[in-house]
Amino acid sequence: MKNKNVAFMTQAAMIAAIYVVLTYVFAPFSFGEVQIRIAEALTILPVFTPAAIPGLFVGCIVGNILGGAILPDIIFGSIATLIGAFFTYQLRNKNRFLAPLPPIIANTVIVPFVLRYGYGVALPIPFMMLTVGVGEVISAGVLGLILYGALNKYRLWEPCFCAYLIVIKM
């Protein structure tokens, strides 16, 4: 039981760290009314492990803080990622093409309201839903499914492979 908890926490922490790095490195594309947050490709990971749910949530919180987001964005943007990750996990045994839908929908609905009422962006909310939605389709949909294909094909999500990477990199 103890080893299982350690493995869960380690996976969650690694996913959070990767999310933060991707958000920070691609910061010019990760924020604003037109955004393609490359880190959102990781929202496919709950298909492989439930540890991705808290990992993505914490990663989004830290990524938003480091990216200079305001408090409503930190809270509600991270909740959108949490909702997306949770429902992606719920769809894990369904058609793989459905897995990116929860983060796409959650961010498309929530983020435009954060942009309007948090940042004061004067664009119409339906237009921002379109721009955020297109960015999510690119990141969570296209890039997420590419990541899914690579992880599934090479079985890169398996614990022994993750442990191998950790040992080799130390």
Secondary structure in CASP SS format (residue, H / E / C, confidence):
PFRMAT SS
TARGET T0000
AUTHOR 0000-0000-0000
METHOD secondary structure of the structure
MODEL  1
M C 1.00
K H 1.00
N H 1.00
K H 1.00
N H 1.00
V H 1.00
A H 1.00
F H 1.00
M H 1.00
T H 1.00
Q H 1.00
A H 1.00
A H 1.00
M H 1.00
I H 1.00
A H 1.00
A H 1.00
I H 1.00
Y H 1.00
V H 1.00
V H 1.00
L H 1.00
T H 1.00
Y H 1.00
V H 1.00
F C 1.00
A H 1.00
P H 1.00
F H 1.00
S H 1.00
F C 1.00
G C 1.00
E C 1.00
V C 1.00
Q C 1.00
I C 1.00
R C 1.00
I H 1.00
A H 1.00
E H 1.00
A H 1.00
L H 1.00
T H 1.00
I H 1.00
L H 1.00
P H 1.00
V H 1.00
F C 1.00
T C 1.00
P C 1.00
A C 1.00
A H 1.00
I H 1.00
P H 1.00
G H 1.00
L H 1.00
F H 1.00
V H 1.00
G H 1.00
C H 1.00
I H 1.00
V H 1.00
G H 1.00
N H 1.00
I H 1.00
L H 1.00
G C 1.00
G C 1.00
A C 1.00
I C 1.00
L H 1.00
P H 1.00
D H 1.00
I H 1.00
I H 1.00
F H 1.00
G H 1.00
S H 1.00
I H 1.00
A H 1.00
T H 1.00
L H 1.00
I H 1.00
G H 1.00
A H 1.00
F H 1.00
F H 1.00
T H 1.00
Y H 1.00
Q H 1.00
L C 1.00
R C 1.00
N C 1.00
K C 1.00
N C 1.00
R H 1.00
F H 1.00
L H 1.00
A C 1.00
P C 1.00
L H 1.00
P H 1.00
P H 1.00
I H 1.00
I H 1.00
A H 1.00
N H 1.00
T H 1.00
V H 1.00
I H 1.00
V H 1.00
P H 1.00
F H 1.00
V H 1.00
L H 1.00
R H 1.00
Y H 1.00
G C 1.00
Y C 1.00
G C 1.00
V C 1.00
A C 1.00
L C 1.00
P C 1.00
I H 1.00
P H 1.00
F H 1.00
M H 1.00
M H 1.00
L H 1.00
T H 1.00
V H 1.00
G H 1.00
V H 1.00
G H 1.00
E H 1.00
V H 1.00
I H 1.00
S H 1.00
A H 1.00
G H 1.00
V H 1.00
L H 1.00
G H 1.00
L H 1.00
I H 1.00
L H 1.00
Y H 1.00
G H 1.00
A H 1.00
L H 1.00
N H 1.00
K H 1.00
Y H 1.00
R C 1.00
L C 1.00
W C 1.00
E C 1.00
P H 1.00
C H 1.00
F H 1.00
C H 1.00
A H 1.00
Y H 1.00
L H 1.00
I H 1.00
V H 1.00
I H 1.00
K H 1.00
M C 1.00
END
